[in-house]
Each structure stands twice: as structure tokens, then as C-alpha cells.
Amino acid sequence: MVPSIHQLLLKHWGYSNFRPLQEEIIQSVLDGKDTLALLPTGGGKSLCFQVPALAMEGVCIVITPLIALMKDQVDHMKKRGIDAAAIYSGMYADEIDMVLGNCLFGKTKLLYLSPERLLTEKVRESLRRMKVNLLAVDEAHCISQWGYDFRPPYLHIADIRQFLPGVPVLALTATATPKVVKDIRKKLEFKNGNFFQQSFERRNLTYFVIKEEDKLNRLLKIVNKTRGSGIIYVRNRRQTREIAEFLQKNKISADFYHAGLDPKIRDQRQTAWINDEKRVMVCTNAFGMGIDKPNVRMVVHLDLPDSIEAYFQEAGRGGRDEKQAYAVLLYENADLLNARHNLTTAFPEPGIIRNVYQAIGNYFQIPVGGGREGKFDFDLTAFADQYNFQPVIVFNCLKFLEKEGLLMLSEAMYNPSRVTIKADKESLYRFQVENEPFDHFIKTMLRLYSGILTDFVRISEPELARRAELTVDKVIANLRHLAQLQIIGYIPQTNKPQIIYIQERLDTRDIFIARENYHDRLKDAGKRMEAMIRYATSTNKCRSQELLAYFGECTSKRCGKCDVCIERNKLSLNEMEFDRIVETIKPLLKTRSCSMEDLVLAADPIDEDKIIRAVQWLMDNEKIAMDRERRFRWK
């Protein structure tokens, strides 16, 4: 008998109740309905496909673009006693074959795939033969050209629905405007879809925007005033170290994190912060994705994010335990200029993108038509120097080529060595008998690593050397020899950035970047950036209301706690009185200039002092102006 969804929730996650909307979303999927769910950051999106995956026969396919998040989720699932696996760009053929084989034979319950993998015939052929119970699309906003992180490979997700008749699709995202929501449903070919949206409102999260030239001293005051764990976001890697050192000198427990650090160091620092051994993490936006630390009390941005979507997601990492937390954005005038400059560098001209693509092919000496699935260690700085490119331009060209599904840059990520036994039991036994020097070594591996007969498992060469009473060099030599004899599969550890060719190398003339697509994306990115600037510079609308309105929630109430609301509260006016005054005088001031007496008469019977305070506030916030004759007009 299959356990109920509540029994599964209690057994594997230890919860007795679902969060708001989770049960309704799960039931929609179990009823076979295509389902789109908008849940805010920290709202428990993963459970919405993990629970139904266990409640139904077969395997759930999860599409997600974040390799690090895939690995974390697979590890979490295995710790809960759930069979899960992932396939992403950069894996070796033997690993992929083993993962697909386990899915075909019913061993795996959740298979995480990067969208690029859907383009490969091997994966598509396997999907045709699998018993698939659900297709889950995480970060679903990536399918929309109007989304802030559009990825063309996502457009191919709908192609595989023909292989999976009757299989429902669950699309999940934390950041989507109404326009993007409509586009997601269209691109995923929803037929009988249900739509669930939890309010984006975070009542325990208070937003502040502060115009400040001396950001470091203001940051120090914020950190000292706010108790508990925190995240400080900056735009570049150098700043992470400098600001962490500044905090340390001021006796604050802090560390820094960015994608360029050694992977082992990143893991150590992330773990120390999660375990509250370090109080503050200063980082780039490479930090935080997939981390569910509940007690973050402050999230401070020292630079403007590129979009409201990015800001909302990063700020939303505060207060996931539903206790009071603060999201603070510090900015100065120079930041507004930098934001517009960053947009220019983020969209290199199509000709430059083609030149970088051609140079990479030459750098690795890949012939046109070759290189597909190839993995090449890549030193971005050395490449940029050799071909006289600016490193930031190379990086942004690579991101563009990645979004076009041509190749991808894998950030330096620690991949420990992996081993599996390839020989069948009879052949393995015969080899051990005939090769006595390897017998003890193989037995040690079998004792030390459970699952090695059916899966690639992570190993530590030093640990294996200690157990087998050999040197590390001898262990590596044994592993390589056994791999050459096809007794085992052995993949040595890597921790270098790599270029991975998703498709074979194209002739530069065949790389067609449609002008309308390129310029549409640039135009849309510009709109998102300007929305971010408006949010930062606005002083007349509640921060929470402004963020919610961006995502289509236009009926929310003032939070009463943000920097704008605090200033409004000083007027001694309630929200209804203030709104009534504005609704009365705004139409007048838009058509003609008025004296204060005119405005007092128009807003009668509201108290005159309150009308004067409201007019003063509107002047201070540059909504109305006064001419030489002391008459007011709406700007």
C-alpha cells in the first residue's frame, strides 16, 4: 500500500503539516493536472514535486539549471533515504549510462537534469523507455524571454512532452511577473492547467533603502545594531575580501565567499556560516542559492542588483523562520551610473560574441564539427590575455553563448573522485583470484564504499590509502590500472573551471544571433534595471507595496515599518487620511496651480494641520512644487 502524502511528509521530512498551498499543489499534480506554482523564496517549492514523486509509481524528472543546487538536493534526498540522481553537463559517459540505467530499472525516484541534457539523443531515448510520473520544471521563469534569466535550452522542455503522454507538468518559480506567468504556461503547452500563487508579501521582512556615501561605516552600524546572522552582497570578488577584513578589524565575526575560491574553502566557509561559527558572510550573488538557513536576520546590499527579481530573491533569504529580519539596500549616485554601465558590458555586441566563440575553438584546437560533449580546463584570465579581450567581456560572452545552448562555463567546483565496479561478480571474483596483489585492495574498496557495485560513489584516495595500508600514489596507480582493464570506472577529482561544448563547434558564419532577439533582451534588461533604480530612488511609496506591485499584487497595504512608511508615520496621519488628501488635491494640481487655501478648502472637512503636513511631505518627496507666487502644482 502506498503511504499517503501526509505519511510521506512525516516519514521523510519529519513535518506533520504542509505549508500554505503545498498540499493543494501536490493534489493537483496527483490528479494529473498541469500546474504552475508561484511560491516566494523559502516557500518550500521542492516538496511540491518530491512528495508526489514518492506517492506515484515511476520516476520524477526535475529540470533545473543550477548544478550546485542539483548536487545539494540529491545529497539531501539520499540522507532522507530517497533514491535520487542528477545528470548535468560535464559528467562522464559511464556515469550518465549508469544513472539512466538505474532510472530505467526503477531504482531511482527523482532524476535531476540540466536543460541542456534534454538536447541529447541518449537522454531523449531513455525518457521514451522510462516510467515517468511527473515532469517538474524548477526556476520556470527561465523559459520566458521576458524573464530575468532567460535560457533558450528551456524552450526544448515542451518537445519531450510527446514522449510522456499523460504525464503532468509542474512548473515552479519564486519570481515571475504576470507577463512571465502567461508565457510559462504557453511555452510548456499547458492544457488543463491549475495556477497557484502564494502572496509574495513577507510581513516579517522589513525593507530599507538608504542613500549613503560612507557605506562602510553605515554597514558597521547596521551589523552592530542587528543581532544574529547576516549576508552582505557586493558585486565583485575583491570587495568580498576587503569588506570582510573591515568587519573583522571591527571585531565582527565575518568571512567572504565567491565563485573564484577553491571549492573546498567555499564548502568550509558555507558550512561554518550555516552552523553559526561565522556570523556574517560577505559574498557575490554566487552565494545563497539553495541554502535554507532559517535564522538570517539581515541581508544588506552594498551594490544595486540588476533587477527587482534578483533583489527580491536575495533579500528573501532573510527571516525564513518567520521572525523579524531586515533587508537593507545602500546606494549612492555613482551606483546608478554603474548600473547602466554594467548593462552595456553584460550585452557585448553580437560580433564580439562570435569572435570570442571562434577564439575559444582555436584556443582548444577544436575543428568545426567536433568537440560535442568535450570538457576543457579553462583559465579565463590567460585566455583573455592571449586574445587581447577584457576578462569581463569574455565572461559575459560566455554567459550569452551558454544561454544560446552552444557551450557553458562550469565554475570551479570541487568534484571528488568517483569509482564504480564495472565487472560482473563472476569476472570480479576471477580477477581477484588471478591477481592476488589486487585482491586486498578491491576488498578494501568493497568494504569501505557501499553502493560501489551499482553506482559511481565518491571516494577519498588518502582514506583508501590508509585503510589499504598503501601510499596515495600507489592507490592512484592501482585505480588507473584497474580502470584500464575495465574492472572499475574511475573518475579523478577535479576543481578547475571548464568549458563544456553542448553542441559541436560551429563555423562562426553559422552562429546566427537574431537581432530582434538580442535587442529585445537588451531592451527588457534595461527595463528591469530602470525598475530597480526607481525602487532605490523612490521615497513616496511603501517598499513592500512597491515590490509586490512589480509582481502584480496591487492591493497590498502599507507595511508601516520600512524607511518610507516611517517617514509617513511622522505626519501623524493614518493611511486612509493621507490617501484621501492625495486623491483630492492631485487632480486639482495636475490641471492648475493652487494656493494652500485652495487645497485646504478642497480637502475639507479634514483637519487643516493634517492637510498642511501632507502637502509638506509631498513637497519633500518631490511630488509637488511651489512657484514664486507660493502656489503649488503637481510635478
N, C-alpha and C positions, 0 to 999 in steps of 0.2 A: 504493500500500500504506500503510495507517495505521500510524504508528510504535507501538511497544509503550509501555506506561506507563513503563517504565524509560528508554526513549529520550526520551520527552517530558519526564520529570523532569530528565534531564541537559541536554537542549537548552534548555529554558526557564528552569530554576532552577539549573542547574549542580551538582546533587546526584547522587551515584552510588547512594545508597541511601535508602530511605524511613525515616521514624521509626517507632517501635513502633506497630503496629496500622494505620498508614496504608494499607499495601498490602492488608491484609485487608478494610478498609472499602471501598476502591476496587474490589476484585474483587467484593465483594457487590453494589455498585451496577451494575457491568458485567454481572453475572449477572441483573439485573432485579429484585433484591430490595429491598423497603422496608428501610431501615437507620437505626438510631438509634445515634449515636456520642457517648459522653461522653469528651471529652479535656480535660485541665486547661488553664488559661490558658497560652498559649505552646506548646501541644502540636501545632500545625500543622493546625488544622481546615480552613483554606481549601483546602489542597492536595487534601483528600479529595473536593471537588467540582470543582476546577479541572482536575485531571488527567483524570478521566473525561469531563468536558465536551469536552476536546480529542480524546479517544480514540474518541468516538462522533460520528456524523453528527447535525447539528442544533444547537440552542441550549440551554444550561442556564439555567433560571430560578432566580435566587437571591433568596430573601425575607429581608430584613434590616431592622431598624427604625432603623439608625443612618446618617443621611445622610452625615455626615463620613466614616464608615468606607466607605460605598459609593464616594464620590469617590476616597478613597485607593486602594481596591482596583482601581477602573477605571484609574487612573493607573498603578499598578504593572503591571497586565496589559498595557497598551499599551506600556510600556517593555520588556516581555518579548516584544513582537511578537505579542500576542494581542488580537484584536478584542473589546472589552468596552464595555458602555454601562450607564447607570443611568436609571431613571425614579423620581422621588420628588415628593412634594407641594411645590408652589412653582415647578415648571417651566412654561414657556410651551407653548401648544398646538402651535406649529410644531416646537418641539424634540421633543416627545413623538411627533408624527407621524413625524418623521424617524427617530427611534430605532426605533420599531415597524416602519417600512418596511424598515430595514436588517436587522432580525431576520427579517422575512417572506421577504426575498430571500436569506437565507443568509449575509449578510456578518458577522453578529455571533455570537460563540461563547458569551458569558456576558452575560445581561441581569439586572442587579440591580434589584429592585423593593421599594419600601416596602410593608408590608402593606395600607395604605390604598388603594394603587393597584389592588388586586385587586377593590375595590368598584366600580370604574368600568367601564361597559359597553364603552368603547373598548378597554381592555386585555383584557377577557374575550373580546371578539370577535376580537381579534388572536391571542390564545392558541389559539383554536379553529382558526386557519388556520396556525399555526406548526408547524414540525418541532421539537418539544421532545424532548430526550434525557434530561433529568433535572430534577427539582424539588428544589432544596436549600433547607432551612429553617434559617437561622442563628439563633443565640440562641433555640433551640426552646423553652426554658423559658417564653418569653413567651406560649405558647399555653395554659399551665395557670393556672387561677385560684389554684392552690396555689403557684405560682412567685412569686419575689420581685419580678418585673417584669411582671406580667400585662398583656397588651394585647389587648382584645377584637377588634380587626381580624384578629389571628392566627387567630381561630376560623373565618374565612372561607376559609382556605387549603384546607381539605378540599373546599370547594364546587367548586374548579376541577379536581379530580381527574376529574370526569365529562367534562371537555373533553380530558383527557390519558390516555386508556385505555392501559394497559400501561406508562406512564411511572413508573419507580421514584421514591420519595421518600427523600431523605437528610436526616435531622434531626440537627442538631449543637448541642451546648451544653457549656459548661465548668462549669456549676453546676446540679445537679439532685439533689434528694433522691429516694429510692426511690418515694415517693408521686408526685412530679412526673414521673418516668420513665414510670410506668404511665399517667399522664394524657396525656402527649405521644403515646404510641402509640395511645391510644384516640381522641384528638381528630384525629389525622392519618389515622385509618382504616387503620392498618397491617393487612395481610392475611397476608403471608408474610414477616414482618419478621425481620431479624437485629439483634442487640444487641451492641455492642462497648463495653467500658468499660476505660479505662486507669486504673490506680490514681491517685488524687489526691495520693498521697504525693510530696512534694518533699524528698528527702533532703539536698539541698544548701542548703535554705532553713531557717534556724533561727528559731523564733518566740520572742519575749519579750513579756511583759506586765509593765509597771512601774507601780505606784501612786505617783504623784508630783504634788506640789502646785507645785513650781517646774519647770514643764515646759520653759521656755526654756533654763535652764542645763543641765538633763539632756539636752535636744536637742543643745546645743553639745558636750557631752562625747561623745555618740554619733557626731556628724558628725566630730569631730576624731579619734576612736578608729578609725573605719571608713574605710578608703581607698576611693576610687572614686566612681562616680556614684550619686546618690540622688534619691528622691522623698519629699517631705513633704506628707502630706494633711491638710487642715483643712476645716472645714465651711463657712465663709463667705468672701466675696471680700476683705473688709477685712483679715482675718488673713493672707491670702496675701502682701499687700504688707508688712505690719508685720513678719512673721517673716522674709521675705526681706531686709528692711533690717537687721534684727537680725543675721542671719548675715553680711551684707556688712560691717557695722561690726566684726565679729569676724574679718575677713579670710578669709571663705569665699566662694568664687565661687557666687553664687546669684541666681535670678530668680524671678518669680512669674507665675502663669497662671490665668485664669478666663474663663468664657464671656462676661463683660461687656467684655473688652478688644477694641480694634479688631482685626478679623480678620488684617490684615497683621502687626500686632505679635504676635499669637498664633503665626502661622506662623514668624516670625523667631525667637521665643523657643524654640519647639519644635525648630526646626532647630538652633539654637545648642546646646541641651541634647543632642540626638541626636549631634551632631558633637563632643561633649565640650568645647565652648568655654565652657559653663557646667557646673559640677559638680552643683549641687543645684537642683531645681525645686520650689518651694512652690506648691501648687495645690489647687483643689477637685476633686471627682470628675469634672469636665468634662475632665480631662487623663488621657491614658493609653490610652483605648480605641483599639485598632487599632495602637498603637505597639509595635513589636517591637524594642526596644533590648536587646541581649543582656547588656550588662555593668553592669546596675544592681546595686549591692552592698548597698543598704539602702533599705527602704521604711518610713517612720515615719508613724504615725497619731497626731495630737495630739487628735483627737476620736473618739468612738465611731461607727463606721459603723452604718447602720440594720439590718444583718443580717449573719449569718455568710457568706452568699453574696457580698455586696458586699465584705466584708473579704477573703475568700479570693481573689477575682478581683483586687483591687487589690494585696494583698500578693504575689500570684503574679507581678507584674511584675518582681520581683527575681530575679536569678540564672538568667535564661533560657539563659545559656551553660553551665549546669550546674556552675558554680563556686560556692564558698561565698558566701551572701548572708544578710542578716538582715531580718526583719520585726518591727518593734517597735511596740507599742501602749502609749501613755502615757495614763493616766486618773486622775481624782480623783473624790471622791464627788459633786461637783456635776455631773459628766458623766452620772451615772446619772439624776439628776433631769432634766437637759436632754434626754436620750434619750426619756424618757417624754413630755415637753412637745412635742418635735418630732413625735412620733407623732400627738398631738392636732391640731397645725396642719397636718399632712400629709393629714388626713382632715376637711376642712370639712364641716359638716352639709349634707345634700342641698339644703335650702332655700337656703343660701348659694351653692352651686354654680349653682343655677338663676338666682339673682339676678345673679351675675357674667356668666353666659351672656347674659341679657337685656340687661344694661348694655353688653356688647361690641357686640351687634347695634345698639343705639341709638347707641353711640359712632361706629360707621361708617355709620349711617343705612341699614342693610340691611333691606329689607322681609321679612316672613315669607314663605318660599318662594323667596327669592332668595339670592344670594351663593355658590352652589356653585362650588368651584374658585377663588373670589376670593382675592386676596392683598392684605393691607393692612398698611402700615407701622405698627408698634405701639410706643408708648412706655409701658411698664408703669407707671412712676412717675407720669407725667402722668395716665394713666387712673385709677390708684388715688386720686390726689388729687381728681380731678374727681368721682368717685362715692363718696368717703369710705370706701374699702376699705383694709385693710392690704396692702401690696405682697406680703408672703409668702403671705397668704391668696389673693390673686389668682393668684399663680404656681401654688399647689397646686391651685386650682380649674381652672386651665388644663390642668394635667397630668392631672387627673381627666377633663375633657372630651376631652382627647386620647386617653386610654385607652378612652373610650366611642366613639371614632371620629367625633366631631362636628366638631372643629376641632383645629388644632395650632398651637403656638407654635414658630416657626423661630427658633432663637437667631441673633444677629447673626453672619453667616458671609459671608466675602468671596466673592462670585460675580463673577469678571471678566467683562468684556463678551464677547459671543459673536456671531459672524457666520457666515452661510452664503449661498451663491449660490442663489437660488430660480429665476431664469430659466434656461431650457434654453440649450444652447450657441449655437444659431442666433439666438435672441432676444437673448442677451447680446452677440453679435457685432454684430448690427444696432443695438443701443442704443449701443455704443461708437462705431460709425461715425457715427451721427446726433447724438451728444452728445460731441463731441471734448473738452470740458473735463473730462469724467469718465473718458476713456479711460486716461490715465496713472494715475489714482487706482485704477481697477479692476485694471489690470495689476500695479500695486504690491501690491495685496492678493493677487492670484493667485500672485505670486512669493514673497511673504512667508509665506503660510499654506497649507501643503499640506493637502489634505482638505477645503478650503472648498467644493468643488463638490458634495460628498456629505454633509457633516456640519456641524453648528454647531461652530466652532473658537474657542478663546479668542484674543482679540486685545488689544493694548495701544494705545489711542489715541495716547499720546505717541510710541511706537515707530513707528506707522504715519505719524504726522505728520512725524517725522524722515526716514523713507525717502521719503515723497512730497513732501518739501520744502514742507509746509503748516503752518499753526498748528493746535494741538489743537482750538480752537473750529471751524475750518474743516473738519477731519476729522469731527468730531461732526455738523456740519451736513450734510456730504456723506452720511454714513451714514444719517442720518434721512431725507434726501430720497430716497435710493435705496430705503430700506425702504418709504416711502410709495408709490413706483412699482412695488413688488413685484419689484424686481430682486434685492434681497437680503433676508434676515431679519436683524434687528439687535436684540440684547437688551443694553441698557446695564448696566454693573456696578451691583451693589447691595451694601450692607454693613449694612443695618438689620434688626433683628428684625421678623418679620412674623407676623400672624395669618392662617392659611390655613383656609378653610372646606372641610372634607372633604365635608360634606353641605350642602344648602340650610338656611337658618336655619329652625329650628322654633319654633312657638309654645311659650312656656315651659310651658304646661299639657301639652304633648306630650312633654316631657322626663321620662321615667319612669326613675328610678334605683331599681331594685328594692331594697327594704330589706334582704332577706336577702343579696343580693349585696354590698351596701355593707358591712353589718355582718360578713359572713363575711370579706371582705377586711381589714377593720379588725382583726378578731379574729386572723386569720392573721398580719398585720403585727405585731401585738402579741406573738405567739408568737416570731416571728423576732427581734424586738427583745430579748425576755427571754432568748433563746438567746445573743444577743450579749453581754448583760450577764453571764450565767452564765460565759461564756468568759473575760470580762475579770476577774471576781472570783474565779474558781476557782483554787485553789492546790494541788490534790491529784491532778491528772491531767495527764499529758504533753500539751503544747499540740498537737502533731501528732496524737496519738491522739484528742484531743477534736474537732478539726476533721474528721478522717477519719470518726469515728463519726457526726457530723452528716450526712455524705453516704452513710452506710450501710456504711462499711468498719469493721467492728468487731473485726477480728482483727490489726490492726497492732501492731507492737512500739514500745516507748518509743524516742524519738529519742535520748535521752541527752544532749541539748545545750541544750534550752530552759530557761527560768528554773525551771520546776517540777522538771525532771529534775536540774538542777544541785544543787538543794536535797536531792533524794532521794539523789544520789550521795554527799553528805556523810555519810550514815548508815553508809557502808562496808558496805552490804548490796547484794547483787545483786538483780535484778528477781524472780528465782524465790523467793529467801528472803523478800523483803518481801511478795510476793503470798501466799506460804504462811502467813505470820504473820497477815495480814489475814483470809484465808479461814478461819483457825482461830478467831480471837478475835471477829470481827464477829458471828457467830450467837450467841455467848455473851452479848456485851454488849448485844445487841438484846433479849434475854429477861430479863436480870437484871444487877445491878451486881456487879462483881468486883474483888477486890484484885489488886495486882501479882503476888502469889504465885500466885493462881488462874490468871492469864494465862500466867505462866512454866510452870506445870505443864501447862496445856492445849497450849502450843506446843512442849513437849518432843519431840524432843531438840535443837531449835535452841538455839544459844548464848544464855545469859541476857542478856548485854550487848546482843546484837542485838535481842532482844525488847524490852528497855527503850528502845533508840534508836527502834525502830519506833513504840512507844506514845507516846514524846515527840513524834515527828513528827506523829502523828495528832492529838495534843492541840494542837500549834502551828497545825495547819491546821484546827482546829475540827471535827474528825470525831468525837472523843470528848471527854467532860468528866469532871472529877473532883469528887466531892461532899465535904462537910465531913469525912466519915469516911475520906477518901482512897481511896474506891472509884470505879471507872471505869464509865461507861455510854456506849453509842453514842447520838449525838445524833439 
